[in-house]
Amino acid sequence: MISKSLIVFFPAGYPRKEKTLDFMFSADADAIELGIPFSDPVADGVAIQKAYYEALSSGFRVGDVFWIAREFRKKDSRKLILMSYYNPIYTTGMREFAERAYESGFDAILVVDLPFDEAKDFVEICRDVGIKNVFLAAPNTSEQRLAKIDELSCFVYLVSTYGVTGAREKVSRLAFEALRRAKKICKKPVAIGFGVSKKEHVTELFNAGADAVVVGSAVVELISKFKEEADKKIAEFTSGLRP
């Protein structure tokens, strides 16, 4: 991950898989996080929940996310992070899922509801396959757990606040406190997400030492508003986020 990276999140298959691909190409991002729609996305707020529901209602299947990645890789070499809840991985089979992710061009997998201390088998499979892992850290994650997350992850994904994803007016003081603590402990890059939706947020977090920021719900809201015509809006919005 390059210094001061912008990671942009997209729900795979929303509003359809071909448009997800177009949106990924249009984003001014250093890396793309692609989320697998899930029926019970407990870590996500209204915007992403709605997008997941619409994608699943339109017939999204797990295999579609691998199709999107393969098509993306034909033209683009930017980092790809696959975000999923554990259920699609379990039902697919851990090894088959990891192999398909690697073969389709993903660089890393983030499993939202799989803590590292329950992920030993999956981490070993991913290492064997050749794909990296990313684990989440919260503002109240202990120093001991934070160090272990740092050890197992290619970068640490720090959640900026308690609660679910969603665009917010300002970055909480809690986020900066958590970031300062994480940077003292972690040797890997630290990315921070949940609630980042404005240029001022990105600038403040980079100035506070973040190696990367993740923007998701604000982009999903653009897709919800403009649907098939969101490409240009996404390009303008993501370009405008950079300090």
N, C-alpha and C positions, 0 to 999 in steps of 0.2 A: 504494500500500500504506500502510495506516495504521500509526502507531507501535505497536510491541509486538504484532504480528499473530501469530495462531496459524493455521498452515496444516495442514490434515489431509489425508492421502493415502488414497485408496481405489483398489483394483484394479477396473477396470470389468468388470462382468459376473460378479462373485463375491458370492454364489453364483449370482445371475442378475441381468440388467440392471435389472429392476424393483426388486429389493432394493437394488442399488447406489444408485438414486435415493432410496429411502427413507432409507438411511444418510446420504446427503449432506444431506438436509433435517434430519436429527436431530442432526448434529454442531454443537457450539458452536464454530464456526470463523469466522475472518475471510475465509479463502480456502480453496478446495478444489483439491487436486491429484488428477487422475484419470489413472490409468496404464493404458495399452493392454497387455493380456496378450501376452507374447512367449515363444516356446519356449526361448530361450537368454538369460535375464535376468542377464547376468554381473555387474551391479552390485548385485544384490539377494540378500538372505539367504533362509534357509529358509522363513520365514512367507510372504513375497511370492512366492517361487518356487512354493510349494505352491498358493497362491491362483491364480496365473496358469495353472498346469497344470490345475486343476479348471475354471477358466473356459473354457479352450480345449477341454477334453474335453467340456464341456457345449454346445459349438457356438458360442462367442463369435466374432464377426466384427468387423473394424475399424469397419464402419458402425454397430455397436451403441454405440460411444462417442459418436458424433455424435447418435444418438437420445437417449441419456441427457442430454447437454448441452442439447439443444433442450427436452426435458421439464423440466429443471431451470430453464431460463431463463423458463419460463412463470410461475414463482412466486417466483423468487429472483434477486437482483441481485448476490450476492457474487462475488468474483473467481474465475475458473475457469482453472486451469493444466492443460494437456494434456501428460502425460509419455509419451514413447515412445522405443523404440529406433529406429534409423534404418531397419531393414529394412521395417517396415510403411509408412513414408513413401516409400521408394524404390519399393516394389512398387505403391503407389497412384499415385505420380507426385507430385513435390514441390508443384507448383502446385495440383493438384486437392486434395491433402491439406490444404494451407494454406487454400484457399478453403472447404473443407468445415468445417474447424475454426472459421474466422472466422464463417461463416454460421450455425453451430450455437450460437455464443455463447461460445466460448473467448476469453480475453483474451491468453493467451501460450502458447507451445510450448517445452517443454524436451526436447531430444533427448539422451539419456544418453550415447550412444557417438559423438556427432558433435562433435568439438572445433571451436572457432571458426575455426581456420585452415584447416579443410576445409569450412566452412559458408558460404562467400561467396555461392554461388548461392541457397542456401536462405534466407539472411538477406535478400537482395535481393527474393526472391519474397514473403517474409513482410511486408516493408515495403510492397511494392506492393499486397498484399492488405489490409493494415491490422491485422495481428496481430503481437504483440511476441514477442521471443525471450528465453529464459533460458538461461544457460550455467553449467556447474558449475566450481567452483574447489576444488582440494585443498589440504591444509595445506602441501604443498611447491610449490605453483604460484608461479612467479617473479613478482617485482613487475611486470615488463614485461607478462607474460601476464595478470596480475590486472587491470592497468589496461585492457587491451584487452577483457577479459571485461566489465568495468564499463562500457565504452563501448558494447558491443553488446547488453547485457542491460537489461531493465526493472528487474530486481533480480538480485543475485549470489547464487547458491545455493552456499553454502560447505559442503563435506563435512567433518564434524567429525573424522573419523579415517580411517586407511587401512583398506581392506577393504570389506565389503559392508554393506547395510542390516541392521538387526536391533536389537531392544530390548536395552539394556545397563544394568548396575547403576548406573554413574556416568559422568559426562561426563569425558573424558580431559583432562589438562593440555594436550595438543596442541591440543584444540579451542579453548581459551581463547587460546592463543598465536596460533593461526591467525586467530581472530576479531579480536584486537587489531591484527594486521598488516593484515588486510583493511580494517578501519575507517579506518586511516591513509591507505590508498590509494584506496579506492572512494568515489565521490560518490553512487552509487545505494544504495538500501537493501540490507542484507546479511541474508539468511536462512540459518540453519544447520540442518542435518538429518543423519540417519544416527545412530541410537542414542538419540534423545531420546524418553523414554517415561514420565517422571514429572514431577510438579509441581516438585520440587526442581530438576530439569534445566532446565525452562523458566524458573524464577525466576533461577537462576544465570546462564543465558545472556542473559536480558534485562538483568540487572544488569551484565553484562560488555559490554553495548553492542549486542547483536543487535537488529536491527529486526524480525525474525520468526524463528520456529522452526517446523520441519516435523516432524510426528509421523505415522509411518506403520505400522511393523511392530506396534507395540503395539495399534493399532486393528484391524489385520488379524487379529491373534491373538484378539481379542474376537469377530470375525466367525467365525473358525474354530471357536471354542468354542460360540457361541450361534446361529450360522447365521441363520435367518429371524427369530429373536427378538432380534437384537442391537441393534435400534434404541435401546431405552431404555438399554442398557449403554453404547453409544457416546455418547449424550447426557450421561450421568452422568460418564463418564470424561473426555470433552473439557472439560466445565464445570469439573471438578476439577483440570485442568491449569493453569488460569489463576492467576497470583499473587494 
